[in-house]
Amino acid sequence: AAGPIALFAVADTIKDSSREAVASLKALGITPVMLTGDNQATATAIAHEAGIDEARGNLLPQDKLDAIKALQAQHGPTAMTGDGINDAPALAQADIGIAMGGGGTAQAMETADVVLMKDDLRSIPLVLRVSRQTRRVVQQNIALSLVLKLAVLGLAIPGIASLWLAVL
């Protein structure tokens, strides 16, 4: 009885940019989790290579949706990045759905809140940093506006400030 003559294994390789993106996300305080339809052994290997500590494999679209709901309950606001039709329900459930535009399906791009035009995960930490900075600037502007309005109100009560000063 002859055994197998040859065994071939094929696996996708991850981009160096993916490792860099995961490291940047972790530095920003984000906990990355891999959700995939691939088998668990492959998911674990790819996640380890990318620097992701938790990987969940063998997931159907409903399983990904349930996983996002569980992550939201555990961690709070949750983002999901995906590119396939199987990712659409989870993208819709996530607080922020991010679709990969370069090789993504129309369903994923229509469902997502954000579409990355290039399939480069390094865009995600960049967008996060810019949005956090923008939020700080908006908060500072609102605070400054309220302080100035209160100051003008304080000057208007004794009659020092005019309507024109309030408008200015």
MODAWO-V147942 format. One record per residue. N is the residue number from 0. RES is the residue in one letter. PSI is psi in radians with two decimals (* if undefined). OMEGA is omega in degrees with one decimal (none if undefined). D_CENTER is the distance of its C-alpha to the mean C-alpha in whole Angstrom. Layout:
((N | RES | PSI | OMEGA | D_CENTER) (N | RES | PSI | OMEGA | D_CENTER))
//
This chain:
((0 | A | 2.06 | -179.1 | 53) (1 | A | 2.44 | 177.0 | 51) (2 | G | -2.98 | 179.1 | 47) (3 | P | 2.47 | 179.1 | 44) (4 | I | -0.66 | -179.5 | 45) (5 | A | 2.68 | 176.7 | 42) (6 | L | 2.21 | 179.3 | 38) (7 | F | 2.36 | 175.6 | 35) (8 | A | 2.35 | -179.9 | 32) (9 | V | 2.34 | 178.2 | 29) (10 | A | 2.57 | 174.2 | 25) (11 | D | 2.56 | 173.6 | 22) (12 | T | 2.58 | 179.5 | 22) (13 | I | 2.68 | 179.0 | 19) (14 | K | 2.62 | 174.6 | 18) (15 | D | -0.57 | -179.9 | 19) (16 | S | -0.50 | 178.5 | 16) (17 | S | -0.75 | 176.2 | 14) (18 | R | -0.76 | 179.9 | 15) (19 | E | -0.73 | 179.7 | 15) (20 | A | -0.77 | 179.7 | 11) (21 | V | -0.76 | 178.3 | 11) (22 | A | -0.71 | 178.9 | 14) (23 | S | -0.71 | 178.3 | 12) (24 | L | -0.76 | 178.5 | 9) (25 | K | -0.68 | 178.7 | 12) (26 | A | -0.47 | 178.4 | 14) (27 | L | 0.06 | 178.3 | 12) (28 | G | 0.27 | 179.9 | 12) (29 | I | 2.45 | 176.5 | 9) (30 | T | 1.80 | 179.9 | 10) (31 | P | 2.45 | 176.4 | 9) (32 | V | 2.34 | 178.5 | 11) (33 | M | 2.22 | 174.5 | 12) (34 | L | 2.13 | -175.4 | 13) (35 | T | 2.73 | 174.3 | 16) (36 | G | -0.19 | 177.8 | 19) (37 | D | 2.83 | -179.2 | 21) (38 | N | 2.78 | -172.7 | 24) (39 | Q | -0.67 | -179.3 | 23) (40 | A | -0.76 | 178.6 | 25) (41 | T | -0.77 | 179.8 | 23) (42 | A | -0.78 | -179.6 | 19) (43 | T | -0.75 | -179.2 | 21) (44 | A | -0.82 | -179.1 | 22) (45 | I | -0.74 | 179.1 | 19) (46 | A | -0.77 | 179.2 | 17) (47 | H | -0.75 | -179.8 | 20) (48 | E | -0.58 | -179.0 | 20) (49 | A | -0.26 | -177.7 | 16) (50 | G | 0.30 | 178.8 | 16) (51 | I | 2.28 | -175.0 | 15) (52 | D | -0.49 | -176.5 | 17) (53 | E | 2.22 | 178.1 | 16) (54 | A | 2.35 | 177.9 | 16) (55 | R | 2.08 | -177.5 | 18) (56 | G | 3.13 | 179.2 | 20) (57 | N | 0.59 | -175.4 | 22) (58 | L | 2.28 | 171.0 | 20) (59 | L | 2.95 | -179.2 | 21) (60 | P | -0.74 | 179.2 | 18) (61 | Q | -0.63 | 178.4 | 20) (62 | D | -0.69 | 177.4 | 19) (63 | K | -0.73 | 177.4 | 15) (64 | L | -0.83 | 178.8 | 15) (65 | D | -0.65 | 178.8 | 17) (66 | A | -0.71 | 177.9 | 15) (67 | I | -0.75 | 178.0 | 12) (68 | K | -0.74 | 179.2 | 15) (69 | A | -0.72 | 178.7 | 16) (70 | L | -0.64 | 176.8 | 13) (71 | Q | -0.72 | 179.2 | 13) (72 | A | -0.61 | -176.7 | 16) (73 | Q | -0.76 | -171.5 | 16) (74 | H | -0.24 | -175.2 | 13) (75 | G | -2.53 | -177.2 | 13) (76 | P | 2.33 | -173.1 | 10) (77 | T | 2.43 | 174.5 | 7) (78 | A | 2.62 | 178.4 | 4) (79 | M | 2.30 | 175.0 | 6) (80 | T | 2.29 | -179.7 | 6) (81 | G | 2.94 | -179.1 | 10) (82 | D | -0.08 | -173.9 | 13) (83 | G | 2.94 | 178.5 | 16) (84 | I | -0.52 | 178.4 | 18) (85 | N | -0.29 | -179.4 | 17) (86 | D | -0.24 | -172.0 | 14) (87 | A | -0.82 | 179.5 | 14) (88 | P | -0.71 | 179.7 | 15) (89 | A | -0.64 | 176.5 | 12) (90 | L | -0.69 | 179.7 | 10) (91 | A | -0.64 | -178.5 | 13) (92 | Q | -0.61 | -176.1 | 13) (93 | A | 2.65 | 176.4 | 9) (94 | D | -0.61 | 174.2 | 9) (95 | I | 2.02 | 175.8 | 6) (96 | G | 2.23 | -178.0 | 7) (97 | I | 2.07 | 179.9 | 6) (98 | A | 2.54 | 175.3 | 10) (99 | M | 1.98 | -172.8 | 11) (100 | G | -0.53 | -175.7 | 14) (101 | G | -0.85 | -177.8 | 17) (102 | G | 0.27 | -175.8 | 18) (103 | G | 2.80 | 177.8 | 16) (104 | T | 2.77 | 178.9 | 18) (105 | A | -0.66 | -179.7 | 19) (106 | Q | -0.75 | 179.5 | 18) (107 | A | -0.75 | -178.2 | 14) (108 | M | -0.61 | 179.4 | 14) (109 | E | -0.53 | -177.2 | 16) (110 | T | -0.58 | -173.2 | 14) (111 | A | 2.74 | 174.5 | 11) (112 | D | -0.54 | -177.0 | 10) (113 | V | 2.41 | 175.8 | 9) (114 | V | 2.11 | 176.5 | 11) (115 | L | 2.20 | -176.1 | 11) (116 | M | -0.46 | 175.4 | 15) (117 | K | 2.60 | 176.2 | 15) (118 | D | 1.12 | -179.3 | 14) (119 | D | 1.90 | -176.5 | 13) (120 | L | -0.27 | 178.7 | 10) (121 | R | -0.29 | 177.3 | 11) (122 | S | -0.51 | -176.0 | 10) (123 | I | -0.89 | 177.6 | 6) (124 | P | -0.58 | 178.1 | 8) (125 | L | -0.83 | 178.3 | 11) (126 | V | -0.71 | 179.7 | 9) (127 | L | -0.79 | 178.9 | 8) (128 | R | -0.77 | -179.5 | 11) (129 | V | -0.73 | -179.4 | 13) (130 | S | -0.66 | 177.6 | 12) (131 | R | -0.72 | 178.8 | 13) (132 | Q | -0.73 | 178.7 | 16) (133 | T | -0.74 | 179.1 | 16) (134 | R | -0.74 | 178.4 | 16) (135 | R | -0.74 | -179.4 | 19) (136 | V | -0.75 | 178.6 | 21) (137 | V | -0.78 | 179.2 | 21) (138 | Q | -0.71 | 178.2 | 22) (139 | Q | -0.73 | 179.6 | 25) (140 | N | -0.72 | 178.8 | 26) (141 | I | -0.77 | 179.5 | 26) (142 | A | -0.79 | 179.0 | 28) (143 | L | -0.75 | 179.3 | 30) (144 | S | -0.77 | 179.3 | 31) (145 | L | -0.70 | 179.0 | 32) (146 | V | -0.79 | 179.7 | 34) (147 | L | -0.71 | 179.3 | 36) (148 | K | -0.71 | 177.5 | 37) (149 | L | -0.66 | 178.6 | 38) (150 | A | -0.77 | 178.9 | 40) (151 | V | -0.70 | 176.9 | 42) (152 | L | -0.74 | 178.5 | 42) (153 | G | -0.60 | 177.9 | 44) (154 | L | -0.46 | -178.0 | 46) (155 | A | -0.56 | -177.2 | 47) (156 | I | -0.82 | 177.1 | 48) (157 | P | 0.02 | 177.3 | 51) (158 | G | 0.18 | -179.7 | 52) (159 | I | -0.69 | -177.8 | 50) (160 | A | 2.51 | 177.8 | 47) (161 | S | 3.05 | 176.3 | 48) (162 | L | -0.64 | -179.5 | 46) (163 | W | -0.63 | 177.2 | 45) (164 | L | -0.70 | 177.9 | 44) (165 | A | -0.72 | 178.6 | 42) (166 | V | -0.77 | -179.5 | 41) (167 | L | * | none | 40))
//
